[in-house]
Amino acid sequence: MSLRFLDNISRNVVTRLTLWYSSVFILSFLLLFGIAYYYIYSSIKYLERRDIQVEHRELTIKHEGGGLPALKEELEFEHKVAGTNFFFVRLINPKNDIVFLNIPDQSTELDFKELEDIITSENKQWIHLSGIRDLHDWDILSSFLSNGFLLQVGKSTETQLSFLNRFRWIFLAVMGFVITIGIAVGAILANRAVRPARTLNNTLKSILENSDIRARVPIEKTGDEFDGLAAMFNTMLDKNELLITSLRSSLENIAHDIRTPVTRLMGTAELALDSKHDPQSTREALDECIKESQQIITILNALMEISAAESGAIELKIEKTNLSALLKEVVDLYDFIAEGKNITIKTNLPEILTAGIDRNKMRQALSNLVDNSIKYTPKDGSVEIEAYERANEVCVKISDTGVGIDPEEIDRIWERLYRGDKSRSQKGLGLGLSIVKPIIEAHKGHIEVSSQPGRGSIFTIHLPK
């Protein structure tokens, strides 16, 4: 049980971040302590050795100027002024006999027993002794005088050791406080760091558990990366909601548009079954079944084609094509339908207007646009088709005097199976314009729409040369 608990804790992001933050904080404090300790130790060491060097220089001058009496007199004077005997002093003649020895007040000769076995071979040599009494350490400067005598001057490191010892104890006391603060600060920073992730997680839970597709991640407006992530996540949720809403609407429209041919198909099939002894009625019924089946297949094929285009799976065979000639073919195709509604189709096309396009796909897009214009233009109206070249693009403008499009519906006319309120009375599946935009975009172009309700619409295609 305990192992599982520890494993769960180790997998907790907040715990890991807390440990990281607190570790960095504590290690930084340790590093600063180490630097401070080294600096203080080096400073004290330097000052202590400087005192020894100054004392050694003064005693050297006294001895070389007045001999041993002058050296003793200097030490006695220092003792009276300072009130205590600080320095260890030993004077050895060239025969290696000790002619003078001064033992500090806080030590005994045993503290310097080890010094007798050390042979001084250099003119100036620092010697460090680990004292016996009170665990004192000693720094001793050993140097030969001009008259051949060896003068050794030393001082206890008790002052620096006691100060550093107090410093360490203070550090240990502060360290407990620092660890507590480090963990607390680490926990606060960790919780702040993962708070956006928790908010995101709670939003996802709300969507998954409550099927609440309108739930959104609150944006704290701090301007950091998590705000950008939340904004993109909300955008994704908006698109998903739009997709789900569109899918529901599409399914309703599919059900509505397919239900009619399926109902007719069933009715006709039943009629054929009842007409067992009338071959002509049976043949007519089967012919109707075929027509209704083709209508259903047309709907399904159109939906599959639109899906392929929207997913970017549309394949193009780009070739240099005279766009004016292609537009004339489309106009010829719809002339008969336009005449039936007494609609005039006007063209303003140059003789040659070349563009790199897939001829069949572009014909399909242009045909759907022309068909749409004729369908929603009342009798005695007009449709005008214009093509021209501009900068690095080729433009095709198809305008009509039809019923127009409401401003709030313009962005939705490209949706599959979408039919505005004004188009409900017209026959159709709502699939014509859905395929136009993906085809134009597959050609690296774009299409613009402007419309005024009751006065008509203008569709402008922009294609690269």
BATORRO-526478 format. One record per atom (N, C-alpha, C, CB): residue in one letter; y, z, x. Coordinates in steps of 0.1 Angstrom, whole numbers, plus 5000, padded with zeros to 4 digits. Each point is the difference from the previous one (the first is absolute). Glycine has a CB too. Example, Ala and Ser with C-alpha at 12.3 -4.5 7.8 and 13.67 -1.06 7.14 Angstrom:
<sites>
a494350785132 a501250004991 a501250005009 a498850124981 s502349815015 s501150005009 s501150084992 s499449785012 
</sites>
This chain:
<sites>
m498850005008 m501250004992 m501350005009 m498750124982 s501249965028 s501250015009 s500249875008 s499650255002 l499349695002 l500149875007 l500749904991 l498050065014 r501549934973 r500649914991 r501550024998 r497749984988 f502650155011 f501450044998 f500949955012 f499350204986 l500249835026 l500749955012 l500149855000 l499250215012 d499749724984 d500049865000 d501149954990 d497549995006 n502650074982 n501049964991 n501450025005 n498450064981 i501850055026 i501350035006 i500349905010 i499750244996 s499349725013 s500349915010 s500449864995 s498450135015 r501149844973 r500349874994 r501350004992 r497649964998 n503050165000 n501250014993 n501249965008 n499050194987 v501849715008 v501149955008 v501050105003 v499649784990 v500750305000 v501150115003 v499550095011 v500749994976 t498150055024 t499550095010 t500149945014 t498450104984 r501249775017 r500049935013 r501549985004 r497849884994 l503050094997 l501449985004 l500750145004 l500149804985 t499550305008 t500550135003 t499650045015 t499950074975 l498849915028 l499550035013 l500749925011 l497850064990 w502549815006 w500649915010 w501550055002 w498549814993 y502250214996 y501450045002 y500150145007 y500549884979 s498750225017 s500050135006 s499649995015 s499550114977 s499549815026 s499549985013 s501149955009 s497749964992 v503049935003 v501149955008 v501150105002 v499549774991 f500850304998 f501150115001 f499650105010 f500649964976 i498250095023 i499550115009 i499949955015 i498850114981 l500749775021 l499849955013 l501449975006 l497849904994 s503250064998 s501349985005 s500650135005 s500349814984 f499550305008 f500550135004 f499350055013 f500450054975 l498349925026 l499350045012 l500549925012 l498050054987 l502349835011 l500649925011 l501350055004 l498849804992 l502150234998 l501350065004 l499950135007 l500949884980 f498150215015 f499850125007 f499549985014 f499450114979 g499749805023 g499549975014 g501249955009 g497849944991 i503149975004 i501149965008 i500950115003 i499949784989 a500450315001 a500950115002 a499450105010 a500949974976 y497850065022 y499350095009 y500149955014 y498550074982 y501249805020 y500049955014 y501450015006 y498149844994 y502950134997 y501450005005 y500450145004 y500649804986 i499150305006 i500450145002 i499250055013 i500550044975 y498249935026 y499250045011 y500649945013 y498050024986 s502349855014 s500649935012 s501350065004 s498849794993 s502050244997 s501450055002 s499950145007 s500949874981 i498250225013 i499950135006 i499450005014 i499750094976 k499349825025 k499349985013 k501149965011 k497849944988 y503049965008 y501049955009 y501050125004 y499849764990 l500750315000 l500950115003 l499450115008 l501149954979 e497650095019 e499450105007 e499849955015 e498850084979 r500849805023 r499849955014 r501449985007 r497949894992 r503150085000 r501349995006 r500550145005 r500649804985 d499150315007 d500350135005 d499350035013 d500450074976 i498349895024 i499250035013 i500649935011 i497950034986 q502549845012 q500649925011 q501350065005 q498949794991 v501950255000 v501350065004 v499850135008 v501049904979 e498050185016 e499750135007 e499449975014 e499650114978 h499549795023 h499449965012 h501149955010 h497949944989 r503149985006 r501049955009 r500950125005 r500049784987 e500450315005 e500850125004 e499350085010 e501150004977 l497650035021 l499350085009 l499849935013 l498850114981 t501049765019 t499949925012 t501350015008 t498449844989 i502750155005 i501350015007 i500250145006 i501049834984 k498750275008 k500150145005 k499150025012 k500550084977 h498349885023 h499050025011 h500449935012 h498250034984 e502249845014 e500449925012 e501350055006 e498849804990 g502150265001 g501250055005 g500050145006 g501149854983 g498150245011 g500050145004 g498650065002 g502150024988 g496949905011 g498650055002 g499550074988 g500550015024 l498550074979 l499350084989 l500950104994 l497949965011 p502950114996 p500950104994 p501049944989 p499950135021 a500649754982 a500949934991 a499249964987 a501449925019 l497350044983 l499249964988 l499850124991 l498949825014 k500750304993 k499850124992 k501250044993 k498250075016 e503049924991 e501250054994 e500349914987 e500850075023 e499049804978 e500249914988 e499150044989 e500649825015 l498250214987 l499050044989 l500550134994 l498149885012 e502350224997 e500450134994 e501249984991 e499150125021 f501949804984 f501249974992 f499649944986 f501449975022 e497849944978 e499549934988 e499450104990 e499749785012 h499550314994 h499350104993 h501050094993 h498049995016 k503050064991 k501050094994 k500849934989 k500250115022 v500149764980 v500849924990 v499249984988 v501349895018 a497550064983 a499149964989 a499350124994 a499749785011 g500250334996 g499350124995 g498549995000 g501950024986 t497549875019 t498649995001 t499749905011 t499750054976 n499049965029 n499649925011 n499249884994 n499950205016 f500749684984 f499449884994 f499149925009 f502049994985 f498549995027 f499449905009 f498950065009 f502149874999 f496850055002 f499050025010 f500549935013 f498150034983 v501950055028 v500549945013 v499050045011 v502450014993 r497249895014 r499150035012 r500449915012 r498150064984 l502050015027 l500549945012 l498950015011 l502450054995 i497249835010 i498950005010 i500549945013 i498249984981 n501550085030 n500549955013 n499149895005 n501050225006 p499349715004 p499249895005 p498650045004 p502149905008 k497750234995 k498650055004 k499250034987 k500950095021 n499649884968 n499450014987 n499950154996 n498749795004 d502250295001 d500050154996 d501150014990 d499250085023 i500550014967 i501050024989 i501050115005 i498349954982 v502950005020 v501150095005 v500850074989 v500149855020 f499850094968 f500750064988 f499349964987 f502249995013 l497750104978 l499449984987 l500850074989 l497749965011 n502749974979 n500750064989 n499249984987 n502349975012 i497250134982 i499249994988 i500950034988 i497950065012 p502249854978 p500850034988 p499550124992 p500549764999 d500450294993 d499750134993 d498849984990 d502450075002 q497549824992 q499049984990 q498749955005 q501849954984 s497950065029 s498849955006 s499550095011 s500749774994 t498150205011 t499450075011 t499549905010 t499350194985 e500349865027 e499549915010 e498849924996 e500950165017 l498349894973 l498949924995 l500449874994 l498850224996 d502449784998 d500449874994 d500149895010 d501250134983 f499049915030 f500349895010 f498849995010 f502550044997 k496450035000 k498849995008 k499649865003 k499350224991 e500849704999 e499549865001 e500949925010 e499150014976 l502150045026 l501049935008 l499550005015 l501950064984 e497450045020 e499650015014 e499049895004 e500350254998 d499049704993 d499049895003 d500649864999 d498250154991 i503149845006 i500649874999 i500749975013 i500350034974 i499449865032 i500749965012 i501149914997 i497850025013 t503450014992 t501249924998 t500049905011 t501250184988 s498849695008 s500049895010 s501349924999 s497549995000 e503250024989 e501249924998 e501250095002 e498849844984 n502350095019 n501350075002 n500450084987 n500749835017 k499250104971 k500350064987 k498849974991 k502549975003 q497050144992 q498849994992 q500150104989 q498649935019 w501250024968 w499950094989 w498650054997 w502049884990 i497950255009 i498750064998 i500050074986 i499650035025 h499449954967 h499950074987 h498850095001 h501049814987 l499350335010 l498950105000 l499850054986 l500650065024 s498249974973 s499750064987 s499950155003 s498749804991 g502350285005 g500050145003 g498950084993 g502449985004 i497450145001 i498950094994 i500750104991 i498649975020 r502450094984 r500750104992 r500849944989 r500150165020 d499649894968 d500749954988 d499949854998 d501650185003 l497449765004 l499849864999 l501249925003 l498350054983 h502550005027 h501149925004 h499649885009 h501450204999 d499449694999 d499849885009 d501250005009 d498749874983 w501250075029 w501150005010 w500249865005 w499550245006 d501749734995 d500449875007 d500650045013 d500449874979 i499150085033 i500550045013 i500349885008 i498650214999 l502649805007 l500549895009 l499750045014 l501849924984 s497450015024 s499750035013 s500649905010 s497850114992 s503049945018 s500749905008 s500250065014 s501249904980 f498750025031 f500250045013 f501550005004 f497749915006 l502750205001 l501450015004 l500149935014 l500350224987 s501049765017 s500249935013 s499550085012 s502049904989 n497850235009 n499550085012 n498550015000 n502250124999 g497149814992 g498650004999 g499450104991 g500149935023 f500750164971 f499550094990 f499749934986 f501350195012 l497849874981 l499649944987 l500650104989 l497949885009 l502950074983 l500650084989 l499549954987 l502150045014 q497350064979 q499549974986 q500750094990 q497849955010 v502849984980 v500850064989 v499449964987 v502150015014 g497650094978 g499449974987 g500550084988 g498049945012 k501750024976 k500550074988 k499049994989 k502449965007 s497550154985 s499050004989 s500449904989 s499550245006 t499549704988 t500349924989 t499950074986 t499149815013 e501050324988 e499950094988 e501049964989 e499150185015 t502149794990 t501149974990 t499749874992 t501650115015 q498049794993 q499749874993 q498850014991 q501149885019 l497950194986 l498750014993 l500250084987 l498749995021 s502150124980 s500250084988 s500849924989 s500050215014 f501049724992 f500849924990 f499249894994 f502050045014 l497249894993 l499149894995 l499050064990 l500349875021 n499250254983 n499050074991 n500650034986 n498950105020 r502449954980 r500750034988 r500249874992 r501150205010 f499349694998 f500249874994 f498749954992 f501749955018 r497250074989 r498749964994 r499750084987 r499149945023 w501250194977 w499750084988 w501049964989 w499250195015 i502049784988 i500949954990 i499549874994 i501950125012 f497649804997 f499549874996 f498850014990 f500849905022 l498350204982 l498950024991 l500450054986 l498650055021 a502450044979 a500550054988 a500649894991 a500450225011 v500449694996 v500749894993 v498949904996 v502150045013 m496949944995 m499049904997 m499350024986 m499649985025 g500150144971 g499550024987 g500949964989 g498750195009 f502649844993 f501049954990 f500149855000 f501350215003 v498649735009 v500149855001 v498849944993 v501350025022 i497550034980 i498849944994 i500250014984 i498650075020 t501950044975 t500250024986 t501049894995 t499450255001 i501749755006 i501149904996 i499449865001 i501850165008 g497549815003 g499449875002 g499149954989 g500250045024 i498950054972 i499149974989 i500849984987 i498150135011 a502949964986 a500849994988 a500849875000 a500150254999 v500549725012 v500849875000 v499149884999 v501750125014 g497149894993 g499149894999 g499549984986 g499350055023 a500450064970 a499649994986 a501049934991 a498650205003 i502749854999 i501149944992 i500249855003 i501150225000 l498949745013 l500149865004 l498849924995 l501350075020 a497549994981 a498849924995 a500149984985 a498750105019 n501750004974 n500149994985 n501149904996 n499250234997 r501949775010 r501049904998 r499549865003 r501850175004 a497449825007 a499649875004 a499049944990 a500350075024 v498850014970 v499049954991 v500450004986 v498350075016 r502949994981 r500450004986 r500149874993 r501350205006 p499249695001 p500049874993 p498649954998 p502149955011 a497050084998 a498649964998 a499450074988 a499749955024 r500650184974 r499550074989 r500649954987 r499850205014 t501549764986 t500649954988 t499449864996 t502150115007 l497649815004 l499349884997 l498650024995 l501349905018 n498050204987 n498750034996 n500050054985 n499350065023 n501750024973 n500150054987 n500349894990 n500850225009 t500049684995 t500249894992 t498849924998 t502349995008 l496949995002 l498849924999 l499050084991 l500349905023 k499650234978 k499250084991 k500449984985 k499650175019 s501749834979 s500549994987 s499649864994 s501950155005 i498249755003 i499649864996 i498549994997 i501949915013 l497350154996 l498549984999 l499550094989 l499949955024 e500650184975 e499450094991 e500549984985 e499750165019 n501649814981 n500649994986 n500349864996 n501050225004 s498649685005 s500349864997 s501449974997 s497749984991 d503250105016 d501449994998 d500649895009 d500150244993 i499949645003 i500549895009 i501550005002 i498049864992 r502750235000 r501550005002 r500450115009 r500249924977 a498850165029 a500450105010 a500549945012 a498250154991 r502849915015 r500749955012 r500250115010 r501149824987 v498950155026 v500250095010 v501550045001 v498049915013 p502450214986 p501450045001 p500549975014 p499850184982 i501449765019 i500649975013 i501150115003 i499649754997 e500250325015 e500950115003 e501349955006 e498050145004 k502249734999 k501249955005 k500550065013 k500649954977 t498450075032 t500350065013 t500349885010 t498650204996 g501049685001 g500349895008 g498949985011 g502450034996 d496550055004 d499049985010 d498949904996 d500450245007 e498649755001 e498949904998 e499350034987 e499749975024 f500250164972 f499250034988 f500849954987 f499050205012 d502349804989 d500749944989 d499749854998 d501850175004 g498149765008 g499749864999 g498649984995 g501549965019 l497550134985 l498649994995 l500050034985 l499250085023 a501550024973 a500050034985 a500649894992 a500250245006 a500949705000 a500649884993 a499049894999 a502350075008 m497049905003 m499049895000 m498950034990 m500649945024 f498950194976 f498950044992 f500449984985 f499250165018 n502149884979 n500549994986 n500149854996 n501250225002 t499249705008 t500149864997 t498649944997 t502049985015 m497050074993 m498649954997 m499650054986 m499550015025 l500850114972 l499650054986 l500749924989 l499750235010 d501649744993 d500749914990 d499349874998 d502250115007 k497449835004 k499349874999 k498750024993 k501149925021 n498250194983 n498750024993 n500250024985 n499150105021 e501949984975 e500350024986 e500349864993 e500950245005 l500049685002 l500349874995 l498849914998 l502350025010 l496849995001 l498849924999 l499150054989 l500149965025 i499750174973 i499250054990 i500649964986 i499250195015 t502149834984 t500649964987 t499949854997 t501650195003 s498649735008 s499849864999 s498649964996 s501949975017 l497150104990 l498649984997 l499750034985 l499450055024 r501150064971 r499850034986 r500549904991 r500150245006 s501249724997 s500649894992 s499349875001 s502250115004 s497349865008 s499249885002 s498750004992 s501049975023 l498450154978 l498750014992 l500249984985 l499150155018 e502149914978 e500349994985 e500249854997 e501050235000 n499849705009 n500349864997 n498849915001 n502350045009 i496849995001 i498749935001 i499250024988 i500050025025 a499950104971 a499250034987 a500649934988 a499450225010 h501949774990 h500749944988 h499749855001 h501850184999 d498449765013 d499949855001 d498549955000 d502150015013 i497050074992 i498649964999 i499350034987 i499950045025 r500650064968 r499450044988 r500149894989 r500650235005 t500549694995 t500149894991 t498949895002 t502550054998 p497449905014 p499049895002 p498650064999 p501649885015 v498250254989 v498650054998 v499750024985 v500250125022 t500849924970 t499750014986 t499749874994 t501650204999 r499249705005 r499849864995 r498649955004 r502549965001 l497250075012 l498749965005 l498850064992 l501049985023 m499250154974 m498950074992 m500049944985 m500350215014 g500949774981 g500049954986 g499449864999 g502050134996 t498349795014 t499549865000 t498550005003 t502249925008 a497350175000 a498650015003 a499350044987 a500450065024 e500150044969 e499450044987 e500049884990 e500750245004 l500449694996 l500049884991 l499049905003 l502450044997 a497449945016 a498949905005 a498650054996 a501549935019 l498350204981 l498750064996 l499849984985 l500150175019 d501049844974 d499849994985 d499849854996 d501450214997 s499149705012 s499949864996 s498749945006 s502549984999 k496450074997 k498749965006 k499649854996 k499350245000 h501249734988 h499649864995 h501149905000 h498350124986 d502849925022 d501149915001 d500449975014 d500950084978 p498449825028 p500249975015 p501549985003 p497749905000 q503150034992 q501449985003 q500850125001 q499849784988 s500050325003 s500750135001 s499650085012 s500150004975 t498649995028 t499550075012 t500649945013 t497950054988 r502249825012 r500649935012 r501550045001 r498449814998 e502350194991 e501450045000 e500250155004 e500549834982 a498650255014 a500150145003 a499750025015 a499350064977 l499849875029 l499750015014 l501149955008 l497649984995 d503149915000 d501149955007 d501250105001 d499349774993 e500950304996 e501050115000 e499650115009 e500549944977 c498250095024 c499550115009 c500449965015 c498150064984 i501749815019 i500249955013 i501550025003 i498149844999 k502850124992 k501450015002 k500550145002 k500349804986 e499250295006 e500350145001 e499550065013 e500050024975 s498849945029 s499550055013 s500849955012 s497750004990 q502849875009 q500849955010 q501450075001 q498949784997 q501650274991 q501250075000 q499850145008 q500649894978 i498350175019 i499750135007 i499849985015 i498950084979 i500449815025 i499949975014 i501349975006 i497749914996 t503250024997 t501349975005 t500850135003 t500049784987 i499950315004 i500750135002 i499450075013 i500450024975 l498349995026 l499450075011 l500349935013 l498250084985 n501749795015 n500349925013 n501550035004 n498249824994 a502750184996 a501450025003 a500250145006 a500749844982 l498650265013 l500250135005 l499450015014 l499850094977 m499149855026 m499450005013 m500949935010 m497750004990 e502949895006 e500949925009 e501250095003 e499249784990 i501450285000 i501250095002 i499650115010 i500949954977 s497950125021 s499650115008 s499949955015 s498850104981 a500649785021 a499949955013 a501349975007 a497849904993 a503250054999 a501349975005 a500750135003 a500149794987 e499950315005 e500750125002 e499450085012 e500550014976 s498249975027 s499450075011 s500249935013 s498350094985 g502349795015 g500349925012 g498849925004 g501550185007 a497549814984 a498849925004 a500149854996 a498750204997 i502549764998 i500249864996 i500049915013 i501450084979 e497949815020 e499949915011 e500949884998 e497650085005 l503249885005 l500949894998 l499649895010 l501950164992 k498349725004 k499949885008 k501449945002 k497549954993 i503250105017 i501449965001 i500149865006 i500650245004 e500249674990 e500249875005 e501449954996 e497549954999 k503149975009 k501349944996 k500049924988 k500650005024 t500150044965 t500049944987 t501449974995 t497850134995 n502349764998 n501249964994 n500150094987 n500049765010 l500850344990 l500150094989 l500649934987 l500350195016 s500649714987 s500649934988 s498949934993 s502249975012 a496949964995 a498949934993 a499150094992 a500149835018 l499750294988 l499150104993 l500750054987 l499050075023 l502349954978 l500750044988 l500049904989 l501550145014 k498649734990 k499949894990 k498750004993 k501649865014 e497350164994 e498750014994 e499950114989 e499049915022 v501650204981 v500050124991 v500849964987 v499750165019 v501449784984 v500949964988 v499249904991 v502150045014 d497349864992 d499249914992 d498950064992 d500549835018 l498950284988 l498950074994 l500550074987 l498950035022 y502450024978 y500550084989 y501049934991 y499650205014 d500549674989 d500949924992 d499649994985 d500549875020 f498250124978 f499549994986 f500250134993 f498349835008 i501550284998 i500150134994 i501550024996 i498050105013 a502949874997 a501450014997 a500549914989 a500350065024 e499249824975 e500449914989 e499650064987 e499849805015 g499050274984 g499650064988 g500950104994 g497749965008 k503150115001 k501050104996 k501449955001 k498450175008 n501749694994 n501349945002 n500950075011 n499949934975 i499450105036 i500650065011 i500249905011 i499050224995 t502249775010 t500449915011 t499750065014 t501849894985 i497550035023 i499850055014 i500849915009 i497650074995 k503450005011 k500949935010 k499650035014 k501950014983 t498249895026 t499750025014 t501149955009 t497649974994 n502550105016 n501049975011 n499350015013 n502050084986 l497349825018 l499150005012 l500449905010 l498150094985 p501949945028 p500249905010 p498749915001 p501650155013 e498549744993 e498949915001 e498950065009 e501549804997 i498950265013 i499050075009 i500550145004 i499349775010 l499950324987 l500350145004 l498750065005 l501850034983 t498149985030 t498750045007 t499950155002 t499949775011 a498950284987 a499850145002 a498550025004 a501950074984 g497850035024 g498650035003 g499450094990 g500549985024 i498749974967 i499450074989 i498649964997 i502250024990 d497150065003 d498649974994 d500349934987 d498850205011 r500949674989 r500449914989 r499450064986 r500149805016 n498750234984 n499350044987 n500650144996 n497949875006 k502250225003 k500550134996 k501450004995 k498450105017 m502449824990 m501449994996 m500249934987 m500750005024 r498449904974 r500049934986 r499750104989 r499349795011 q499850304992 q499650104990 q501250094997 q497650005008 a503150055003 a501250094998 a501149934993 a499450125021 l500949764982 l501149924994 l499649974985 l500749905022 s498150074976 s499549974986 s500250124991 s498449835009 n501250294997 n500150124992 n501550034996 n497950095011 l503049884999 l501450034998 l500649904989 l500250095024 v499449784977 v500549914991 v499450034986 v500249825018 d498550214982 d499450034987 d500750124993 d497849915009 n502550195000 n500650124994 n501449974995 n498850145017 s502049784990 s501349964995 s499949924987 s500849995023 i498349924975 i499949924988 i499550094989 i499549795013 k499650304990 k499450094990 k501150094993 k497850005013 y503150054995 y501050104995 y501349934997 y498850185012 t501349694988 t501249934996 t499949954986 t500549935024 p500450104967 p499949954986 p500249854999 p500850234992 k498949724997 k500249854997 k501449965003 k498250014983 d501949875022 d501349945003 d500750065013 d500349944975 g498950145032 g500550065012 g499849905012 g499650234991 s500649835021 s499849915012 s499550095012 s501949854992 v497450085017 v499550065012 v500549915012 v497950104988 e502749965022 e500549925011 e499350045013 e502349984989 i497349925018 i499350035013 i500849935011 i497750014989 e502650085021 e500949955011 e499350045013 e502150024986 a497949895024 a499550045013 a501049955011 a497649974992 y502550125018 y501049975011 y499650075013 y501949974982 e498849995028 e499750055014 e501250085004 e498549815006 r501350315000 r501050095004 r499650085013 r500850024976 a500049965034 a499850075013 a498549985004 a501750184994 n497549925007 n498649985005 n499050024989 n500750085022 e499849894965 e499150014989 e500249894990 e500050255004 v498949744988 v500049914989 v500150084987 v498749825013 c502150144977 c500250074988 c499649924988 c501850145011 v497649924979 v499749944987 v500550094989 v497949885009 k503050074983 k500650074989 k499549954986 k502050065015 i497450034977 i499649964987 i500750084990 i497749935008 s503250014984 s500850084990 s499849944986 s501750045018 d498450054972 d499849964986 d501050064991 d497649985005 t502449984983 t500950064990 t499250084990 t501649805003 g497450275002 g499150074991 g500550144996 g498249885011 v500950204985 v500450134994 v500450105010 v498449964982 g501450015031 g500450105011 g499150125001 g502349924996 i498050165013 i499250125003 i500950125001 i498349865013 d501350254980 d500750125001 d500150065014 d499350054976 p501850005028 p500250055014 p498950105004 p502449964998 e497250134993 e499050105004 e498649945001 e501350174988 e498549705008 e498749945000 e499849905012 e499950024975 i501349955032 i499949905010 i499050035011 i502449954995 d497650185010 d499150045011 d498650004995 d501850145010 r497949864977 r498650014996 r499449874996 r500650234992 i500249665008 i499449874995 i498949955010 i502249954989 w497850115023 w499049955010 w498750084998 w501849935016 e498250174976 e498750084998 e499049924992 e501450225002 r497449805002 r498949924993 r499950064985 r498849965022 l501149954969 l499850034986 l501250064993 l497650035005 y503549985003 y501250054994 y500749904991 y500350165019 r500049884969 r500849914991 r501150084994 r497949864995 g503350095006 g501150074995 g500149994984 g501249965021 d499650124974 d500150004985 d500349874994 d500850235001 k500049685006 k500449874995 k498949905001 k502350055006 s496749985003 s498949915002 s498750034992 s500949975023 r499250134969 r498850044992 r499649894990 r500650245003 s500549694992 s499749914990 s499449875005 s501950104987 q498249885027 q499549885006 q498550015004 q502349955008 k497049944991 k498650005005 k500050015015 k499249874980 g499850205025 g499850015014 g499450135004 g502049865003 l497750155010 l499250115005 l500950105008 l498049865000 g503250095003 g500950085009 g499649995015 g500450154981 l498949745022 l499549995014 l500749895008 l497850074991 g503049855002 g500749895007 g500950045012 g499949884978 l501050215019 l500950045011 l499450095010 l501949984984 s497050095012 s499350095009 s499549935013 s499450144980 i500249735019 i499549935011 i501149935008 i497949964988 v503350025006 v501149935007 v500550075012 v500749914978 k499650225020 k500650085011 k499150015012 k501350134983 p497449905015 p499150015012 p499949865007 p498750194989 i501349705004 i499949875007 i501249985008 i498649914981 i502650115013 i501349985008 i500050095012 i501249944979 e498450195020 e500050095011 e499049965011 e500850184985 a498149765010 a499049965010 a500549885008 a498250074984 h502849865011 h500749895008 h501150065008 h499449834982 k500750305019 k501150075008 k501449984993 k498649975021 g501450014966 g501249984993 g500250114990 g499849765003 h501250224988 h500350104990 h500649944988 h500350185017 i499749884972 i500549954987 i501050104994 i497849874996 e503350074999 e501050084993 e500149974986 e501350025021 v499150084970 v500149984986 v501450054996 v497550014996 s503249914996 s501250054993 s499949954986 s501449995021 s499150104969 s499849964986 s501050084992 s497649965003 q502849974986 q500850064990 q499449994987 q502149945013 p497650174980 p499349994987 p500749914990 p499150235004 g500249674990 g500549914991 g500749885006 g500450194985 r499749805028 r500749895006 r499149935011 r502150124996 g496849945007 g499049935009 g499850075013 g500849794990 s498350155019 s499650075012 s500149895011 s498550164988 i501649895025 i500049925012 i499050055010 i502449934996 f496649995008 f499150045010 f500349925012 f498250064983 t502050005029 t500349935012 t499050045011 t502550004994 i496849895011 i499050025010 i500649965014 i498249954983 h501650145027 h500549985013 h498749995009 h502250124996 l497749765011 l498949975008 l500549975014 l498649924981 p500750125030 p500349965013 p499749855002 p499650245009 k501149695000 k499849865002 k498649985007 k502549965002 
</sites>
